[in-house]
């Protein structure tokens, strides 16, 4: 029964890694097509508009690398990628929540090129993704090995 549970956990973690990694890789690639347009989308959040060019230059490649790392990297690197993805999605959720709370009517910019306007559904989606990332963090944790039997002296 334990082996079946481990197998189910491994399968669920693989599906989450593939889904989250694919989502990030596609988002990064789409944003790389128009960095100046993405910088405008970041500036629209009105958090630090003068600095929008910096995250616009770094974020797409970061998303691409983290997304691919979730899918193909060996376990220690996947754990680091999962932590990086968690930080990104936490920042995304804070930015969306801040803009929504201030009544700023803007497109998400999640995949570059506009998109749907932010709202409660955007926040729920981001929180659901954060829950998925948390589950992936737990499921991809190194497993404890059962203590080996001590040699018997006769």
C-alpha positions as CSV (number, residue, x, y, z in Angstrom):
1,X,0.0,0.0,0.0
2,X,2.8,2.4,0.8
3,X,4.4,1.8,-2.7
4,X,1.1,2.6,-4.4
5,X,0.7,5.8,-2.4
6,X,4.3,6.8,-3.2
7,X,3.6,6.1,-6.9
8,X,0.4,8.2,-6.8
9,X,2.4,11.0,-5.1
10,X,5.1,10.8,-7.7
11,X,2.6,10.9,-10.5
12,X,0.8,13.9,-9.1
13,X,4.1,15.7,-8.6
14,X,5.0,14.9,-12.2
15,X,1.7,16.3,-13.5
16,X,2.1,19.5,-11.4
17,X,5.7,20.0,-12.5
18,X,4.7,19.5,-16.2
19,X,1.7,21.8,-15.9
20,X,3.4,24.6,-13.9
21,X,6.7,24.3,-15.9
22,X,4.8,24.3,-19.2
23,X,2.8,27.3,-18.1
24,X,5.8,29.3,-17.1
25,X,7.8,28.3,-20.2
26,X,5.0,29.4,-22.5
27,X,4.5,32.6,-20.6
28,X,8.2,33.4,-20.7
29,X,8.4,32.7,-24.5
30,X,5.4,34.8,-25.3
31,X,6.8,37.8,-23.2
32,X,10.1,37.5,-25.0
33,X,8.4,38.4,-28.3
34,X,7.7,42.0,-27.2
35,X,9.8,43.2,-24.2
36,X,8.8,46.8,-24.6
37,X,5.1,46.0,-24.6
38,X,5.7,43.8,-21.6
39,X,7.4,46.7,-19.9
40,X,4.3,48.9,-20.5
41,X,2.1,46.1,-18.9
42,X,4.4,46.1,-15.9
43,X,4.3,49.9,-15.6
44,X,0.5,49.8,-15.7
45,X,0.5,48.1,-12.3
46,X,1.8,51.5,-11.0
47,X,4.0,49.9,-8.4
48,X,7.4,51.3,-9.6
49,X,6.7,52.4,-13.1
50,X,10.1,54.0,-13.6
51,X,11.7,50.6,-13.0
52,X,9.4,48.6,-15.2
53,X,12.1,48.0,-17.9
54,X,14.2,45.9,-15.5
55,X,11.7,43.2,-14.6
56,X,10.5,43.3,-18.2
57,X,14.1,42.4,-19.3
58,X,14.7,39.7,-16.7
59,X,11.3,38.1,-16.0
60,X,10.6,36.3,-19.3
61,X,13.9,34.5,-19.3
62,X,13.5,33.7,-15.6
63,X,10.1,32.2,-16.2
64,X,11.5,30.2,-19.1
65,X,14.4,28.8,-17.1
66,X,12.4,28.0,-14.0
67,X,9.6,26.4,-16.1
68,X,12.0,24.2,-17.9
69,X,13.8,23.4,-14.7
70,X,10.6,22.2,-13.1
71,X,10.2,19.7,-16.0
72,X,13.7,18.4,-16.7
73,X,16.1,19.3,-13.9
74,X,17.4,16.7,-11.4
75,X,15.7,16.7,-8.0
76,X,17.9,19.3,-6.1
77,X,17.6,21.8,-8.9
78,X,13.8,21.1,-9.2
79,X,13.5,22.0,-5.5
80,X,15.3,25.3,-6.1
81,X,13.1,25.9,-9.2
82,X,10.0,25.2,-7.1
83,X,11.1,27.8,-4.5
84,X,11.8,30.3,-7.3
85,X,8.4,29.7,-8.9
86,X,6.8,30.1,-5.4
87,X,8.5,33.5,-5.0
88,X,7.4,34.6,-8.5
89,X,3.8,33.6,-8.0
90,X,3.7,35.2,-4.6
91,X,5.0,38.5,-6.2
92,X,2.5,38.2,-9.1
93,X,-0.4,37.7,-6.6
94,X,0.7,40.7,-4.5
95,X,1.0,42.9,-7.7
96,X,-2.5,41.8,-8.9
97,X,-4.0,42.2,-5.5
98,X,-2.5,45.6,-5.1
99,X,-3.7,46.9,-8.4
100,X,-7.2,45.4,-7.9
101,X,-7.5,46.9,-4.4
102,X,-6.5,50.3,-5.8
103,X,-9.1,50.0,-8.6
104,X,-6.7,50.0,-11.4
105,X,-8.4,48.5,-14.5
106,X,-5.6,46.8,-16.4
107,X,-4.9,43.6,-18.3
108,X,-3.0,40.9,-16.4
109,X,-0.1,40.7,-18.8
110,X,0.4,37.1,-17.7
111,X,1.3,35.9,-21.2
112,X,2.3,39.3,-22.7
113,X,0.1,41.1,-25.2
114,X,-2.6,42.1,-22.8
115,X,-5.1,39.5,-21.8
116,X,-8.1,39.6,-19.5
117,X,-8.6,42.4,-17.0
118,X,-7.5,41.6,-13.5
119,X,-10.2,40.8,-11.0
120,X,-11.2,38.4,-8.3
121,X,-10.9,35.4,-10.7
122,X,-7.2,36.4,-11.3
123,X,-6.6,36.4,-7.6
124,X,-8.3,33.0,-7.2
125,X,-6.3,31.5,-10.1
126,X,-3.0,32.8,-8.6
127,X,-3.9,31.4,-5.2
128,X,-4.8,28.1,-6.7
129,X,-1.4,28.0,-8.5
130,X,0.3,28.8,-5.2
131,X,-1.5,25.9,-3.6
132,X,-0.3,23.7,-6.4
133,X,3.3,25.0,-5.9
134,X,3.0,24.3,-2.2
135,X,1.8,20.7,-2.9
136,X,4.7,20.2,-5.4
137,X,7.1,21.4,-2.7
138,X,5.8,18.9,-0.2
139,X,5.5,16.0,-2.7
140,X,9.0,16.6,-4.2
141,X,10.6,16.7,-0.7
142,X,13.4,14.1,-0.2
143,X,12.0,11.0,1.4
144,X,13.2,9.8,4.7
145,X,14.8,6.4,4.6
146,X,13.6,3.9,7.2
147,X,16.3,3.2,9.8
148,X,18.3,0.2,8.9
149,X,18.4,-2.6,11.3
150,X,21.5,-2.6,13.5
151,X,23.7,-5.6,13.1
152,X,23.1,-8.2,15.8
153,X,26.0,-9.4,18.0
154,X,26.0,-12.9,19.1
